[in-house]
Amino acid sequence: MVSTPVVLIVNGLFYKQLKPKIKSLLFPFLVFVFILIIGPTKIVFSSRVWKTNKILFINKENQNLKVEFQMQDMGALGYNKRTVEVLHHNKWFMTVKSKNKNFELNTNWIKVNN
């Protein structure tokens, strides 16, 4: 985030010809606009890792499908908390869907006693 404005300024000041100047300024400018639209704090906070605190439910039919309670450490700002449905495809890859804290249980879920 810091290097994008620096690259924009350096490319704008030191290149002489117009076409290479426009080409070299285009990508850093688009990245800078993207960062401004999303917001620098959202980019920094999205890099934090969600950690599973409790496994609440496991699906009877698919043991890799679980409902988990997760927390994210925000440093001095405390913790973010969420309840999600997680499908573990393998050791390194999983898909996550948000769930309400009071989602509907059907007969396919087994409650895990932690």
Backbone torsions as a table, in degrees:
resi	resn	phi	psi	omega
1	MET	NA	-31.6	-178.4
2	VAL	-79.5	-37.0	-174.3
3	SER	-73.8	-22.8	-178.0
4	THR	-62.0	-50.0	177.1
5	PRO	-64.6	-32.9	179.3
6	VAL	-65.8	-44.0	178.5
7	VAL	-63.5	-40.4	176.9
8	LEU	-58.7	-46.8	-178.0
9	ILE	-66.9	-45.9	-179.3
10	VAL	-63.1	-44.8	179.1
11	ASN	-65.1	-36.6	179.6
12	GLY	-69.6	-31.8	-176.0
13	LEU	-89.5	-33.9	-168.3
14	PHE	-102.3	-16.1	176.8
15	TYR	-85.4	139.9	-173.9
16	LYS	-92.5	-45.8	-174.0
17	GLN	-80.6	151.0	-173.9
18	LEU	-74.1	-45.7	-177.6
19	LYS	-62.9	-49.7	176.8
20	PRO	-63.0	-31.1	179.8
21	LYS	-65.6	-43.9	179.7
22	ILE	-65.6	-42.9	179.4
23	LYS	-63.7	-41.4	-177.3
24	SER	-75.3	-24.1	179.8
25	LEU	-87.3	-19.3	-173.4
26	LEU	-64.2	-52.3	-177.3
27	PHE	-65.3	-49.3	177.6
28	PRO	-60.9	-34.4	178.4
29	PHE	-66.0	-43.3	178.4
30	LEU	-64.6	-39.8	177.0
31	VAL	-64.2	-42.4	179.4
32	PHE	-62.7	-43.2	178.0
33	VAL	-65.5	-41.3	178.1
34	PHE	-60.2	-43.6	178.3
35	ILE	-63.7	-40.5	179.1
36	LEU	-67.0	-37.5	-179.7
37	ILE	-67.9	-48.3	-178.3
38	ILE	-71.6	-41.0	-178.0
39	GLY	105.1	127.7	-177.5
40	PRO	-61.7	-35.5	-178.1
41	THR	-69.3	-34.4	177.8
42	LYS	-66.1	-36.0	179.0
43	ILE	-67.4	-43.4	179.9
44	VAL	-65.7	-45.6	-176.7
45	PHE	-73.5	-23.9	178.9
46	SER	-74.0	-14.8	179.8
47	SER	-81.9	-6.7	178.1
48	ARG	-75.2	152.6	-174.3
49	VAL	-97.9	137.5	172.4
50	TRP	-84.4	132.3	179.7
51	LYS	-118.1	137.0	-179.5
52	THR	-76.0	123.5	175.9
53	ASN	-94.5	-43.2	-178.7
54	LYS	-140.6	142.0	168.0
55	ILE	-95.8	116.1	-174.8
56	LEU	-86.3	-46.2	-176.5
57	PHE	-140.8	150.3	174.1
58	ILE	-125.0	139.3	179.1
59	ASN	-75.0	136.9	-179.8
60	LYS	-67.1	-39.5	-175.2
61	GLU	-79.5	-34.8	-178.4
62	ASN	-129.3	106.8	-176.9
63	GLN	-68.5	-14.8	178.4
64	ASN	-84.8	-8.1	179.6
65	LEU	-97.4	118.5	-174.5
66	LYS	-136.1	155.0	170.2
67	VAL	-106.7	122.4	-173.7
68	GLU	-123.7	149.6	170.1
69	PHE	-100.3	122.7	-175.7
70	GLN	-123.1	151.9	176.7
71	MET	-130.2	149.8	180.0
72	GLN	-125.8	123.4	-179.8
73	ASP	-76.9	123.2	-179.5
74	MET	-106.7	16.3	179.7
75	GLY	73.0	-125.8	-178.2
76	ALA	-70.6	-13.7	-178.6
77	LEU	-87.5	-2.1	177.9
78	GLY	98.2	-141.7	-176.3
79	TYR	-129.9	143.6	166.8
80	ASN	-94.7	144.0	-179.5
81	LYS	-127.6	146.6	176.9
82	ARG	-155.9	155.8	172.7
83	THR	-115.0	124.6	-173.8
84	VAL	-134.1	156.9	171.3
85	GLU	-98.6	121.7	-174.0
86	VAL	-117.0	129.9	174.2
87	LEU	-112.1	110.7	180.0
88	HIS	-84.8	111.5	179.2
89	HIS	-79.5	-42.6	173.9
90	ASN	-154.8	-165.6	-175.6
91	LYS	-63.5	-30.9	-173.2
92	TRP	-110.5	-11.7	-173.4
93	PHE	-126.7	132.1	177.1
94	MET	-148.0	155.2	174.3
95	THR	-112.3	145.6	-173.0
96	VAL	-126.8	132.4	173.5
97	LYS	-122.3	136.3	178.3
98	SER	-69.5	143.3	176.4
99	LYS	-128.7	150.7	170.9
100	ASN	-73.5	157.5	178.2
101	LYS	-65.1	-29.6	-179.6
102	ASN	-111.2	57.6	-179.4
103	PHE	-78.6	159.8	-176.1
104	GLU	-78.3	131.2	176.2
105	LEU	-97.3	138.0	171.8
106	ASN	-118.1	-170.8	-174.6
107	THR	-74.3	-6.4	-178.2
108	ASN	-81.7	-7.0	-174.4
109	TRP	-108.6	138.0	175.2
110	ILE	-108.9	127.9	178.4
111	LYS	-77.0	133.7	179.7
112	VAL	-98.2	128.3	177.1
113	ASN	-89.1	114.1	-179.7
114	ASN	-100.2	NA	NA
